[in-house]
């Protein structure tokens, strides 16, 4: 059983591939965000095709969201990272480079839009969270990665009336566990892709009962 569990994590979730490459990809080599696998499983079942998403911090997450949502705004403050990601972005993505911290944080305000999903996985996360809640559409969600490292940022989002759901576990590249937290508005009701929720996870036993 232990060998099978290890196989599922390393091969079916793709942890072996992602650790070997040092890049956030799934078992098939497709780009994924650097979130925990439980968070990725939850997001995978939801239909973002008609949604607008904003992300603070870019990477393979930019390619992932660009393939899944209607319109993506992404802001990056690291010049080397921006240079690496820029040639790969999808046509529906507006990709901003803002090395100044104030302009980085306020990039969401300059987008002129409100968002169904906002991902906070880059610099100055508490400041990003403070402004993000003002640009979230009714029924939307905020994703805060490494939330166990940023308890004050998580508290700020809870105080804004969002419901916190913590997704602890392993994820791409790392040999340790961490937490990606989802902060849901009370009217959150995003439709599942498969018409049912929960959908089966990657290594699930596919049994249907009542």
C-alpha positions as CSV (number, residue, x, y, z in Angstrom):
1,X,0.0,0.0,0.0
2,X,2.8,2.4,0.8
3,X,4.4,1.7,-2.5
4,X,1.1,2.3,-4.3
5,X,0.6,5.6,-2.5
6,X,4.1,6.8,-3.4
7,X,3.5,5.8,-7.0
8,X,0.3,7.8,-7.1
9,X,2.0,10.9,-5.8
10,X,5.2,10.7,-7.8
11,X,3.8,9.4,-11.1
12,X,0.0,10.1,-11.3
13,X,0.2,13.5,-9.8
14,X,3.5,14.1,-11.5
15,X,5.6,15.0,-8.4
16,X,8.6,13.1,-9.7
17,X,8.5,15.0,-13.0
18,X,8.0,18.4,-11.4
19,X,10.8,17.8,-8.9
20,X,13.2,16.6,-11.5
21,X,12.4,19.6,-13.8
22,X,12.2,22.2,-11.1
23,X,9.0,23.4,-12.8
24,X,5.4,23.4,-11.9
25,X,3.8,20.8,-14.3
26,X,1.4,17.9,-13.9
27,X,2.0,14.2,-14.8
28,X,1.5,15.0,-18.5
29,X,3.9,18.0,-18.4
30,X,1.1,20.6,-18.6
31,X,1.7,23.8,-16.6
32,X,0.0,24.1,-13.2
33,X,0.2,26.7,-10.4
34,X,2.5,26.2,-7.5
35,X,-0.4,25.4,-5.2
36,X,-0.9,22.3,-3.1
37,X,-2.4,19.3,-4.9
38,X,-5.6,19.4,-2.8
39,X,-6.2,23.0,-3.9
40,X,-5.4,22.1,-7.5
41,X,-7.9,19.2,-7.4
42,X,-10.6,21.5,-6.0
43,X,-10.0,24.2,-8.7
44,X,-9.8,21.5,-11.5
45,X,-13.4,20.6,-11.1
46,X,-14.7,24.2,-11.5
47,X,-15.7,25.8,-14.8
48,X,-13.7,29.1,-15.2
49,X,-14.3,29.4,-18.9
50,X,-16.6,32.4,-18.5
51,X,-14.6,34.0,-15.7
52,X,-12.1,36.8,-15.4
53,X,-9.0,36.1,-13.2
54,X,-6.3,38.4,-11.8
55,X,-3.0,37.0,-10.4
56,X,-0.4,38.7,-8.3
57,X,2.8,36.8,-9.2
58,X,3.3,34.9,-12.4
59,X,4.8,31.7,-13.8
60,X,3.3,28.4,-15.0
61,X,0.1,29.6,-13.1
62,X,-0.2,32.2,-15.8
63,X,-0.3,29.6,-18.5
64,X,-2.7,27.5,-16.5
65,X,-5.2,30.3,-15.9
66,X,-4.8,31.6,-19.4
67,X,-6.0,28.2,-20.7
68,X,-8.9,28.0,-18.3
69,X,-10.5,31.4,-17.9
70,X,-12.1,34.0,-20.3
71,X,-9.7,36.8,-19.5
72,X,-6.5,36.9,-17.3
73,X,-4.6,39.8,-15.9
74,X,-1.3,39.0,-14.4
75,X,1.3,41.3,-12.8
76,X,5.0,40.4,-12.1
77,X,7.8,42.4,-10.4
78,X,10.8,40.2,-11.1
79,X,12.4,41.1,-14.5
80,X,14.0,37.7,-15.1
81,X,10.7,35.9,-14.3
82,X,8.7,38.3,-16.5
83,X,11.1,37.8,-19.4
84,X,10.8,34.0,-19.1
85,X,7.0,33.9,-19.0
86,X,6.1,36.7,-21.5
87,X,6.7,34.7,-24.7
88,X,4.4,31.9,-23.5
89,X,1.3,33.8,-22.5
90,X,-2.1,33.1,-24.2
91,X,-3.9,35.7,-26.3
92,X,-6.5,36.3,-23.6
93,X,-3.8,37.4,-21.1
94,X,-2.7,40.9,-20.2
95,X,0.7,40.6,-18.6
96,X,2.1,43.5,-16.7
97,X,5.6,44.2,-15.4
98,X,5.7,46.4,-12.4
99,X,8.9,46.4,-10.4
100,X,7.7,49.2,-8.2
101,X,5.9,47.8,-5.1
102,X,3.2,50.5,-5.1
103,X,2.4,50.0,-8.8
104,X,2.6,46.2,-8.4
105,X,-0.1,46.3,-5.7
106,X,-2.3,48.8,-7.5
107,X,-2.1,47.0,-10.9
108,X,-5.5,45.4,-10.2
109,X,-7.1,48.9,-9.8
110,X,-5.6,50.0,-13.2
111,X,-7.1,46.9,-14.9
112,X,-10.5,48.6,-14.9
113,X,-12.2,45.3,-14.1
114,X,-13.6,43.2,-11.3
115,X,-12.7,39.5,-11.0
116,X,-14.3,36.2,-10.4
117,X,-11.0,34.9,-9.1
118,X,-7.9,36.6,-7.6
119,X,-4.7,34.7,-6.9
120,X,-2.2,36.1,-4.5
121,X,1.1,34.2,-4.9
122,X,3.8,36.9,-5.3
123,X,5.3,39.8,-3.4
124,X,3.8,42.0,-0.6
125,X,0.9,39.6,-0.2
126,X,-0.8,41.4,2.7
127,X,-1.0,44.7,0.7
128,X,-2.3,42.7,-2.3
129,X,-5.0,41.2,-0.2
130,X,-6.0,44.5,1.2
131,X,-6.8,45.9,-2.3
132,X,-8.0,42.6,-3.9
133,X,-11.2,42.4,-1.8
134,X,-12.4,45.6,-3.4
135,X,-12.2,44.1,-6.9
136,X,-13.8,40.7,-6.3
137,X,-17.1,40.1,-8.1
138,X,-20.1,38.8,-6.1
139,X,-19.7,35.1,-5.7
140,X,-16.0,35.2,-6.3
141,X,-12.9,33.7,-4.6
142,X,-9.4,34.7,-3.5
143,X,-6.6,32.2,-3.6
144,X,-3.8,32.8,-1.1
145,X,-0.8,30.4,-1.5
146,X,1.5,29.7,1.4
147,X,-1.2,30.9,3.7
148,X,0.4,29.1,6.7
149,X,3.4,31.5,6.2
150,X,1.0,34.6,6.0
151,X,-1.4,34.2,8.9
152,X,-2.0,38.0,9.1
153,X,-2.9,38.1,5.5
154,X,-5.3,35.2,5.9
155,X,-6.9,37.0,8.9
156,X,-7.4,40.1,6.8
157,X,-9.3,38.2,4.2
158,X,-11.5,36.5,6.9
159,X,-12.2,39.9,8.4
160,X,-13.4,41.0,4.9
161,X,-16.2,38.5,5.3
162,X,-14.7,35.7,3.2
163,X,-15.0,32.0,4.2
164,X,-11.5,30.4,4.6
165,X,-10.9,26.9,3.4
166,X,-7.4,25.6,4.0
167,X,-6.0,23.0,1.5
168,X,-3.0,21.4,3.2
169,X,-0.7,18.9,1.4
170,X,2.0,18.2,-1.0
171,X,2.3,20.1,-4.2
172,X,4.7,20.6,-7.2
173,X,8.5,20.5,-6.7
174,X,8.7,20.6,-2.9
175,X,9.3,17.7,-0.6
176,X,7.4,19.3,2.2
177,X,3.7,20.1,2.7
178,X,2.2,23.6,2.8
179,X,-1.2,25.4,2.7
180,X,-3.0,27.0,-0.2
181,X,-6.2,28.7,1.2
182,X,-9.3,29.6,-0.7
183,X,-11.4,32.5,0.5
184,X,-15.0,32.3,-0.8
185,X,-17.7,34.9,-0.8
186,X,-20.8,33.7,0.9
187,X,-22.6,33.6,-2.5
188,X,-19.9,31.5,-4.1
189,X,-21.5,29.0,-6.5
190,X,-19.2,28.4,-9.4
191,X,-20.4,25.6,-11.7
192,X,-18.6,22.3,-11.8
193,X,-17.3,21.2,-15.2
194,X,-18.7,17.7,-15.0
195,X,-22.1,18.7,-13.8
196,X,-21.4,17.1,-10.4
197,X,-19.4,18.1,-7.3
198,X,-17.2,16.7,-6.0
199,X,-15.7,15.2,-9.2
200,X,-13.4,12.3,-8.9
201,X,-9.8,13.2,-8.0
202,X,-6.9,12.0,-10.0
203,X,-6.3,8.8,-8.0
204,X,-9.8,8.2,-6.8
205,X,-11.7,4.9,-6.7
206,X,-14.6,5.7,-9.0
207,X,-17.6,4.4,-7.2
208,X,-21.0,6.2,-7.3
209,X,-23.5,5.7,-4.4
210,X,-26.3,7.9,-3.0
